[in-house]
Amino acid sequence: MTTRRNLPPLLALAALAACASPPYAALSIEADAELESNVVVADAELHDVVRVGRFGVERVPGTNQLKVVVPVRNIDDEQIQVLVQTSFLDGQKRPLGDDTNQQVKILGPGMTATIVVISKLESAQDWTMRLAWNR
């Protein structure tokens, strides 16, 4: 009778072990932060010290390129260095291969920098800006 009482916990353990073995389902890109927001921050510590203001988006007259203007503020009491990189996208948020180089922005305590980027392609309809530490 002791064997019967131990059998269900052993079966539960075996079932859990079976669930933990590969293969794993891939996580969906559609649940990614880059599809939810135009500006994403790569690090939790940086996320705590930067704020982003209302951005402006317009077409450049004559070339029809997309121009994006984003205010980024350091709310910390120390100077920070931020890497900024922007990817321009089509209307379905798919990459166009139109990416800016990484730019270093130095922000003093309480300082706001206005980040201005312009697409290379006139087919750009959307964008994602990534902020990361410059370390």
C-alpha positions in Angstrom: 0.0 0.0 0.0 2.9 2.4 0.6 3.8 1.9 -3.1 0.4 3.2 -4.3 0.7 6.4 -2.2 4.1 7.2 -3.7 3.0 6.5 -7.2 1.0 9.7 -7.9 3.8 12.1 -6.8 6.2 10.1 -9.0 3.9 10.4 -12.0 3.6 14.1 -11.4 7.4 14.4 -11.3 7.7 12.5 -14.5 5.1 14.6 -16.2 6.9 17.8 -15.1 10.2 16.4 -16.4 8.6 15.7 -19.7 7.3 19.3 -20.0 10.7 20.7 -19.4 12.5 18.9 -22.2 13.1 20.5 -25.7 11.8 21.5 -28.1 10.4 24.8 -27.0 7.9 27.0 -28.9 9.5 30.2 -30.1 8.3 33.4 -28.6 6.4 35.7 -31.0 7.9 38.8 -32.4 4.5 40.3 -32.5 4.6 40.6 -28.6 7.8 42.6 -28.8 8.2 46.1 -27.3 9.3 47.5 -30.6 5.9 46.8 -32.1 4.2 48.6 -29.2 6.3 51.7 -28.9 8.4 53.8 -31.3 11.1 54.3 -28.7 12.5 51.4 -26.7 15.2 51.3 -24.0 17.6 48.4 -23.9 18.4 48.4 -20.2 16.3 48.6 -17.0 18.8 51.0 -15.3 18.7 53.3 -18.3 14.9 53.0 -18.4 14.8 54.5 -14.9 16.8 57.6 -15.8 15.6 58.6 -19.3 12.3 60.1 -20.4 11.0 60.7 -23.9 8.8 63.6 -24.9 6.3 64.0 -27.6 7.9 63.2 -30.9 7.3 64.8 -34.3 7.2 63.1 -37.6 7.1 64.8 -41.0 8.1 64.4 -44.6 11.1 66.3 -45.9 9.8 68.6 -48.7 11.3 67.7 -52.1 12.7 64.3 -51.1 9.7 62.8 -49.2 12.1 61.3 -46.7 10.7 60.7 -43.2 12.1 63.1 -40.5 11.7 62.1 -36.8 12.3 64.5 -33.9 12.4 63.0 -30.4 13.2 64.9 -27.1 15.1 62.6 -24.7 15.7 63.8 -21.1 18.1 62.6 -18.4 16.2 62.8 -15.1 19.2 61.5 -13.1 21.6 63.7 -11.1 24.6 62.4 -13.0 25.7 62.8 -16.6 24.8 59.8 -18.9 26.0 58.7 -22.3 23.3 57.2 -24.5 23.6 55.3 -27.8 20.8 56.1 -30.2 20.0 54.1 -33.2 16.9 54.3 -35.4 15.4 51.8 -37.9 12.9 53.0 -40.5 10.1 50.6 -41.4 7.3 50.1 -43.9 3.6 50.5 -43.1 3.4 47.0 -41.5 6.4 47.7 -39.2 8.7 45.6 -41.4 12.4 46.6 -41.7 13.4 48.4 -44.9 17.1 48.1 -44.3 17.1 51.9 -43.7 18.9 52.2 -40.3 20.9 55.0 -38.9 24.3 54.6 -37.4 24.6 54.6 -33.6 25.0 58.1 -32.3 26.4 58.9 -28.8 24.4 61.6 -26.9 25.8 63.0 -23.7 23.1 64.3 -21.4 23.9 66.2 -18.2 21.7 66.0 -15.2 18.2 67.2 -16.1 19.3 67.9 -19.7 17.0 67.3 -22.7 18.5 66.5 -26.1 16.5 66.7 -29.3 17.3 63.7 -31.5 16.7 64.3 -35.2 16.9 61.5 -37.7 16.0 61.3 -41.4 15.3 58.2 -43.4 17.4 57.4 -46.5 14.4 56.1 -48.3 11.2 57.9 -49.2 9.3 54.6 -48.7 9.7 54.8 -44.9 6.4 55.0 -43.1 7.2 54.1 -39.5 10.2 53.9 -37.3 11.7 52.5 -34.1 14.4 54.3 -32.0 16.5 52.2 -29.6 18.3 53.8 -26.6 21.1 51.9 -24.9 24.1 52.8 -22.6 27.3 53.9 -24.2 29.8 52.0 -22.0 
